Amino acid sequence: MIEEAQSIIRQIVSNIPETSYGVERQMLLGDLVSRQSQEERVIIKRMFDSFLMRMFEISASDIDVGGFGSQGKIWYRIHGTKKPDSTLPSFTFDEMNVLIQSILLERQRQFLYENRNLDFSYTIFEGDQMHRFRADTYFDLDQIALNMRAINAEVRPYKSLEFHPNVSKVVSLAHTKEGMILVTGITGSGKSSTLDSILDMNNHQIDAHAVIIASPVEYVHKSDRCIIRHREVGRDVLSFKEGTVQSLRQDPDIIIIGELRDPDTILTALEVTDSGHKVFSTLHTSSAVESVDRIIGEVPPIEQERVRLRLADVLQCVISQKLVPSMDKKRVLAKEVMIATPSVRAAIKNSNTGEIYQMMSESGELGMITMEQDLKRLYLQRKISLEVAMNFANNKRRLQQLLNLATSNDK
């Protein structure tokens, strides 16, 4: 199958003149791809799908293909480490360009040429089983590159997140009907998985309506006690902002905004939360305090004081997380939790966010924990090494103090 697909791809590439380059070359390749027969498309798709299905055999979270950087190889990220797969064939740049463009729709190809980037979702059906992937394709030195992340087929059980009972009350619609909850972390830190676990818990506990606005939609929830709507940006709705505004006319109880990625979305999310809805979203930040500062700093200066006061009123909880290499060569969740107590709200309103870290470190009984305290817990439980704990700490000096204190107490 691979040899047959490669032969078809080489035939397409052979028709491209050497004088074309850049986006023009990609458009010529795309035009040739669009002229393939249905049979040829199926053969190429089956080869590409086989590369994706290999992810499940080797426990890979991501696959990277194409672009100058891949050097024609297929790369996989396995338990946090990204390497090329020597067992799979290599391709020329143009062959990779054809392979990637072959899995795109005509409309998607045009969007990629114009914007140099495309977010989309991809699905493989294997009998009754459905495998979904979150994809991003982009330009890398005039070549087309692609990253795909496998979306978990099952939601991680909420209990496995090991949240304090107070945190569970905040994220549950049964206990708290309104407010903003943020899940933050760098790319690949499991934010979407945590949000899916929280929504799944609500889905089985309370009768309600949830609207997910995402780019792209990853895990597809099956409505149980909640009716769950999935709206993909670019396919079902034009933008995060429009999806959020439109959701107000759809009678929701829970609104999940995939990412607070621009000032308009941030302001809209705050307004929607202020109107009495429960709103969940994500940010690319590494700590709870940084998340608060980021939201305020993202909006124009003239809006910052108003946003600060509104955020202090509606914010309920910030969960900041990292996936940390574990002793068993896998990864384990390390998290930081800030609950918006009256003291935390006052610190936000008074622009004293620097005081919040100390409040978190002293409020374990309320459900708060700092990243350093959680890394210490994982180290003492022998789930992670000391080196890993120090590498992933936001405040290495503070972690060292906590470890020294634990050592002296043991003595």
Secondary structure, 3 states (H helix, E strand, C coil): CHHHHHHHHHHHHCCCCCCCCHHHHHHHHHHHHHCCCHHHHHHHHHHHHHHHHHHHHCCEEEEEEEHHHHCCCCEEEECCEEEECCCCCCCCHHHHHHHHHHCCCHHHHHHHHHHCEEEEEEEEEECCEEEEEEEEEEEECCEEEEEEEEECCCCCCHHHHCCCHHHHHHHCCCCCCCEEEEEECCCCCCHHHHHHHHHHHHHCCCCEEEEEEECCCCCCCCCCCEEEEEEEECCCECCHHHHHHHHHHHCCCEEEECCCCCHHHHHHHHHHHHCCCEEEEEECCCCHHHHHHHHHHHCCHHHHHHHHHHHHHHEEEEEEEEEEECCCCCEEEEEEEEECCHHHHHHHHCCCHHHHHHHHHCCHHHCCECHHHHHHHHHHCCCCCHHHHHHHCCCHHHHHHHHHHHHHHHC
